[in-house]
Amino acid sequence: MTLHESKHAGYTDLGRLHQHFIGEPPLPAPAPPFPQVPGGPTPPIAGQVAAQVASQASRRPQRALYKHADLGSLRAGGGGRSPSGEDQDCFDLLARLAEPEAWSSQGDPTWVLREYVEWTFERLHQQRQVPTSPDGAYSVFNTGLATPQQETVFGLFAPNRNPDGPPWQFAGWLAESDRQLLSTFPELPGYASYTETPSDFVYDSRRELTVSPKHLLESQENLGALPDPLRSNPYQAGLVLEGAIRRAEARVRRSYRAAVPSWDPLSEKVQLLLPLSLTTPETVDVALVVTQEGESYRGQVVLGLDLAYARARQIARPEEWLNGRG
């Protein structure tokens, strides 16, 4: 590993603003009635989390999923819900259908799931894998998730009867054996793909890793991802980062599985996440994002574990250290 100064390339939430061309589907024939997604009032949340959730919500319409379909009432954040389940949104329904997973983050029980579905749909739309049924009555996409019985889960849309909204409206999550899917689509769409080079998913210990702790800390996003004691002392943080990066590189040399593949929607590239232990040897505090540049790797971004998990989940359900995030 080489530790030296390099120009910082920040990873910010601007990835949420990245758009692809959204084609208008043909005018569909009237569809059978479809279930409405129940919604409810947004539970109050405060301070920084509330501002972050509001910012995320304001950017959602920029994503392909929301240009394609009206998903019904969505919880803005917080995660509170009534015992009767009246305020469940479509992502709550998906979490109930799919096999159990750690979807909670940012004060919302389905924050990671929403990130996963939005970016999965973005990729599928780019790859033209959101087909319309032959009669024009439905469109469908492959979520890449499975039920506890290991049946693939699909998202189904019917025509939106609101002329001022997107062309489609959410109609439900269905397992692959559902009769409606089998009778409506002659062939169901496949999974999203993220690279044509399988080796992108594996850390190559023969490549040199170059990182500049000093430049990592010039980014407020990187600094903000660190544990509290280090945020107020950049000099100490730099020393701790340097040692943690050396240990992380040694760890992935011993076990390539410690480097977790992830998807960066801004650059549309597969990147690798390395575990950084900054407070105790037994605790992974943040993830170092490693990008392949030519014949070497460069680390220029630090992510909190929740966001790192969400990015890794696009590729596959993360193993090893990311599953133990706080």
C-alpha positions as CSV (number, residue, x, y, z in Angstrom):
1,M,0.0,0.0,0.0
2,T,1.2,3.5,-0.8
3,L,0.1,6.3,1.5
4,H,0.6,9.7,-0.1
5,E,-1.2,12.8,-1.2
6,S,-3.7,12.6,-4.1
7,K,-6.5,14.7,-5.5
8,H,-9.7,13.9,-3.7
9,A,-12.7,12.7,-5.6
10,G,-15.6,13.1,-3.2
11,Y,-18.5,10.7,-3.0
12,T,-21.6,12.7,-2.3
13,D,-25.3,12.2,-2.3
14,L,-25.3,13.7,-5.8
15,G,-25.6,10.1,-7.0
16,R,-29.3,10.5,-6.2
17,L,-29.6,13.1,-8.9
18,H,-28.2,10.9,-11.6
19,Q,-30.9,10.3,-14.2
20,H,-31.3,8.1,-17.2
21,F,-33.7,8.6,-20.1
22,I,-37.1,7.5,-19.1
23,G,-39.1,6.4,-22.2
24,E,-42.8,6.7,-22.3
25,P,-44.5,3.3,-22.5
26,P,-47.3,2.8,-25.1
27,L,-50.7,3.8,-24.0
28,P,-52.1,0.7,-22.2
29,A,-55.5,-0.7,-22.3
30,P,-57.6,-0.3,-19.2
31,A,-56.5,-2.7,-16.5
32,P,-58.4,-4.7,-14.0
33,P,-58.7,-3.1,-10.5
34,F,-55.5,-3.3,-8.5
35,P,-54.9,-2.9,-4.8
36,Q,-54.3,0.5,-3.3
37,V,-51.2,0.9,-1.1
38,P,-52.3,2.2,2.3
39,G,-50.5,5.2,3.7
40,G,-50.6,7.2,6.9
41,P,-49.3,10.3,8.5
42,T,-45.6,10.8,8.8
43,P,-44.4,10.3,12.4
44,P,-42.5,13.3,13.7
45,I,-38.8,13.1,13.8
46,A,-36.3,15.8,14.9
47,G,-33.1,17.4,14.1
48,Q,-30.5,16.2,11.7
49,V,-32.3,12.9,10.9
50,A,-35.4,14.8,9.9
51,A,-33.5,17.2,7.6
52,Q,-31.7,14.3,6.0
53,V,-34.9,12.3,5.4
54,A,-36.5,15.4,3.9
55,S,-33.6,16.0,1.6
56,Q,-33.7,12.4,0.5
57,A,-37.4,12.6,-0.1
58,S,-37.1,15.7,-2.2
59,R,-34.6,13.9,-4.5
60,R,-36.7,10.7,-5.0
61,P,-38.6,12.1,-8.0
62,Q,-35.3,12.3,-9.8
63,R,-35.0,8.6,-9.9
64,A,-36.4,6.4,-12.6
65,L,-38.7,4.4,-10.3
66,Y,-40.8,7.5,-9.5
67,K,-40.9,8.7,-13.1
68,H,-42.2,5.3,-14.1
69,A,-44.8,4.8,-11.4
70,D,-46.8,6.2,-8.5
71,L,-46.0,4.1,-5.5
72,G,-48.8,5.5,-3.3
73,S,-48.3,7.1,0.1
74,L,-44.7,6.7,1.3
75,R,-43.4,7.2,4.8
76,A,-41.0,10.1,4.8
77,G,-39.0,8.5,7.7
78,G,-38.9,7.8,11.3
79,G,-40.3,4.3,11.3
80,G,-43.3,4.7,13.6
81,R,-46.4,2.9,12.6
82,S,-49.7,2.1,14.2
83,P,-50.5,-1.4,15.6
84,S,-53.1,-1.9,12.9
85,G,-50.4,-1.3,10.2
86,E,-52.4,1.6,8.6
87,D,-49.3,3.6,7.8
88,Q,-47.5,0.8,6.0
89,D,-46.2,1.8,2.6
90,C,-45.2,-0.4,-0.4
91,F,-41.7,-1.0,1.0
92,D,-43.1,-2.3,4.3
93,L,-45.2,-4.7,2.2
94,L,-42.1,-5.9,0.3
95,A,-40.2,-6.4,3.6
96,R,-42.9,-8.6,4.8
97,L,-42.9,-10.7,1.6
98,A,-39.2,-11.1,1.1
99,E,-37.0,-13.2,3.3
100,P,-35.9,-11.3,6.5
101,E,-33.0,-9.0,6.2
102,A,-31.5,-6.0,8.1
103,W,-33.3,-3.2,6.2
104,S,-33.4,-0.6,9.0
105,S,-31.3,2.5,9.0
106,Q,-31.6,6.3,9.4
107,G,-34.5,5.9,11.8
108,D,-36.6,4.1,9.2
109,P,-37.2,0.3,9.2
110,T,-37.0,0.1,5.4
111,W,-34.4,2.7,4.5
112,V,-31.9,0.2,3.1
113,L,-34.7,-1.6,1.2
114,R,-35.9,1.6,-0.4
115,E,-32.4,2.5,-1.5
116,Y,-32.0,-1.1,-2.9
117,V,-35.2,-1.0,-4.8
118,E,-34.7,2.5,-6.2
119,W,-31.2,1.8,-7.5
120,T,-32.1,-1.7,-8.7
121,F,-35.0,-0.3,-10.8
122,E,-32.7,2.5,-12.1
123,R,-30.2,-0.1,-13.4
124,L,-33.0,-2.3,-14.9
125,H,-34.5,0.6,-16.6
126,Q,-31.2,1.5,-18.1
127,Q,-30.8,-2.0,-19.3
128,R,-34.3,-2.0,-20.7
129,Q,-35.5,-4.8,-18.4
130,V,-38.8,-3.3,-17.3
131,P,-41.1,-4.9,-19.9
132,T,-44.8,-4.2,-20.6
133,S,-47.2,-7.1,-21.0
134,P,-48.3,-7.9,-24.6
135,D,-51.8,-6.4,-23.9
136,G,-50.2,-3.2,-22.4
137,A,-52.1,-3.7,-19.2
138,Y,-49.1,-4.2,-16.9
139,S,-45.4,-3.6,-16.5
140,V,-43.0,-5.6,-14.3
141,F,-39.5,-5.7,-12.9
142,N,-37.4,-8.2,-11.1
143,T,-36.5,-7.0,-7.6
144,G,-33.7,-9.4,-7.2
145,L,-35.1,-10.4,-3.8
146,A,-36.6,-13.8,-2.8
147,T,-39.3,-15.0,-0.5
148,P,-38.4,-17.3,2.4
149,Q,-39.3,-20.2,0.0
150,Q,-36.6,-18.8,-2.4
151,E,-39.1,-17.6,-5.0
152,T,-38.0,-14.4,-6.9
153,V,-40.1,-11.3,-6.0
154,F,-41.4,-9.1,-8.8
155,G,-42.8,-5.6,-8.7
156,L,-46.0,-5.2,-10.8
157,F,-47.5,-1.9,-12.1
158,A,-50.8,-1.1,-13.7
159,P,-51.8,2.0,-15.7
160,N,-52.1,5.1,-13.6
161,R,-55.6,6.6,-13.9
162,N,-54.3,10.0,-12.8
163,P,-53.4,11.9,-16.0
164,D,-51.1,14.2,-14.0
165,G,-49.0,11.4,-12.6
166,P,-46.5,9.0,-14.0
167,P,-47.7,6.5,-16.6
168,W,-48.0,3.6,-14.1
169,Q,-49.1,2.9,-10.6
170,F,-47.9,0.3,-8.1
171,A,-50.1,-2.8,-8.2
172,G,-48.2,-5.2,-5.9
173,W,-45.3,-7.4,-5.1
174,L,-45.7,-10.9,-6.4
175,A,-43.7,-14.2,-6.1
176,E,-42.6,-15.8,-9.4
177,S,-45.2,-18.6,-9.0
178,D,-48.1,-16.1,-8.9
179,R,-50.8,-17.0,-11.5
180,Q,-51.2,-13.4,-12.5
181,L,-47.6,-13.1,-13.5
182,L,-47.5,-16.4,-15.3
183,S,-50.7,-15.6,-17.3
184,T,-49.7,-12.0,-18.1
185,F,-46.1,-12.2,-19.1
186,P,-44.8,-14.9,-21.6
187,E,-41.4,-14.4,-20.1
188,L,-40.4,-12.7,-16.8
189,P,-37.5,-10.2,-16.8
190,G,-34.1,-11.2,-15.4
191,Y,-31.9,-9.7,-12.7
192,A,-30.0,-6.4,-12.9
193,S,-26.3,-6.9,-13.8
194,Y,-23.5,-4.5,-12.8
195,T,-20.4,-5.7,-14.6
196,E,-19.3,-7.9,-17.4
197,T,-16.0,-8.7,-15.7
198,P,-16.6,-11.0,-12.7
199,S,-13.1,-10.2,-11.4
200,D,-14.4,-6.7,-10.5
201,F,-16.0,-8.4,-7.5
202,V,-12.8,-9.7,-6.0
203,Y,-9.9,-7.8,-4.4
204,D,-6.7,-8.5,-6.3
205,S,-3.9,-8.4,-3.7
206,R,-1.3,-8.1,-6.5
207,R,-2.4,-4.6,-7.2
208,E,-1.0,-1.6,-5.3
209,L,-3.4,0.3,-3.0
210,T,-2.8,4.0,-2.8
211,V,-4.5,6.2,-0.1
212,S,-3.9,9.7,1.2
213,P,-5.2,10.0,4.8
214,K,-4.6,13.7,4.6
215,H,-6.8,14.2,1.6
216,L,-9.4,11.8,2.9
217,L,-9.9,14.2,5.8
218,E,-10.2,17.3,3.6
219,S,-13.7,16.1,2.7
220,Q,-16.4,16.9,5.2
221,E,-18.3,13.8,4.1
222,N,-15.3,11.6,5.0
223,L,-14.6,13.4,8.2
224,G,-18.3,13.2,9.2
225,A,-18.3,9.4,8.8
226,L,-15.6,8.9,11.4
227,P,-16.3,8.2,15.1
228,D,-16.9,11.3,17.3
229,P,-13.5,11.5,19.0
230,L,-11.7,11.6,15.7
231,R,-13.9,14.3,14.0
232,S,-12.6,17.0,16.3
233,N,-8.9,16.0,15.9
234,P,-7.9,15.6,12.2
235,Y,-4.2,15.1,13.1
236,Q,-5.0,12.2,15.3
237,A,-7.6,10.9,12.8
238,G,-4.9,10.9,10.1
239,L,-2.6,8.8,12.2
240,V,-5.4,6.4,13.1
241,L,-6.5,6.1,9.5
242,E,-3.0,5.3,8.3
243,G,-2.7,2.4,10.7
244,A,-6.2,1.2,10.1
245,I,-5.7,1.2,6.3
246,R,-2.5,-0.9,6.6
247,R,-4.4,-3.4,8.8
248,A,-7.3,-3.5,6.4
249,E,-5.0,-4.3,3.5
250,A,-3.4,-7.1,5.4
251,R,-6.9,-8.4,6.3
252,V,-8.0,-8.6,2.7
253,R,-4.7,-10.3,1.7
254,R,-5.5,-13.0,4.2
255,S,-9.1,-13.3,3.1
256,Y,-10.3,-11.7,-0.2
257,R,-13.9,-12.0,1.2
258,A,-13.2,-9.1,3.6
259,A,-13.3,-6.8,0.6
260,V,-17.0,-6.4,-0.1
261,P,-18.1,-5.4,-3.7
262,S,-20.5,-2.5,-3.9
263,W,-22.2,-0.4,-6.5
264,D,-21.6,3.4,-7.0
265,P,-24.6,4.8,-8.8
266,L,-22.8,8.1,-9.6
267,S,-19.9,6.6,-11.5
268,E,-21.9,3.4,-12.4
269,K,-18.9,1.2,-11.4
270,V,-18.3,-1.7,-9.1
271,Q,-16.1,-0.7,-6.1
272,L,-14.7,-2.6,-3.2
273,L,-15.3,-1.8,0.5
274,L,-12.5,-2.4,3.0
275,P,-13.1,-2.6,6.7
276,L,-11.5,0.1,8.9
277,S,-11.1,-0.4,12.6
278,L,-10.5,3.0,14.2
279,T,-11.5,2.6,17.8
280,T,-10.8,-1.1,18.8
281,P,-9.3,-4.0,16.8
282,E,-12.6,-5.9,17.2
283,T,-14.9,-3.2,15.8
284,V,-15.2,-2.0,12.2
285,D,-16.2,1.6,12.3
286,V,-16.3,2.7,8.7
287,A,-15.6,1.4,5.2
288,L,-12.9,2.6,2.8
289,V,-14.2,2.7,-0.8
290,V,-11.5,1.4,-3.2
291,T,-11.7,2.0,-6.9
292,Q,-9.6,0.3,-9.6
293,E,-7.6,2.8,-11.6
294,G,-5.5,1.1,-14.3
295,E,-3.4,-1.6,-12.7
296,S,-3.8,-0.3,-9.1
297,Y,-6.4,0.6,-6.5
298,R,-7.1,4.0,-5.0
299,G,-9.0,4.8,-1.8
300,Q,-10.5,8.2,-1.7
301,V,-13.9,7.9,0.1
302,V,-14.9,6.8,3.6
303,L,-18.5,5.6,4.2
304,G,-20.5,5.0,7.4
305,L,-21.5,1.4,7.7
306,D,-25.2,2.0,7.0
307,L,-24.5,3.6,3.6
308,A,-21.8,1.1,2.9
309,Y,-24.3,-1.7,3.5
310,A,-26.8,-0.1,1.2
311,R,-24.3,0.2,-1.6
312,A,-23.0,-3.3,-1.1
313,R,-26.6,-4.7,-1.1
314,Q,-27.0,-3.7,-4.7
315,I,-24.6,-6.4,-5.7
316,A,-25.5,-9.1,-3.1
317,R,-26.4,-9.6,0.5
318,P,-23.2,-8.6,2.3
319,E,-21.2,-11.1,4.2
320,E,-18.6,-10.8,6.9
321,W,-18.1,-7.5,8.8
322,L,-20.9,-5.4,7.1
323,N,-23.6,-7.7,8.5
324,G,-22.6,-6.6,12.0
325,R,-23.1,-2.8,11.4
326,G,-24.5,-0.8,14.3
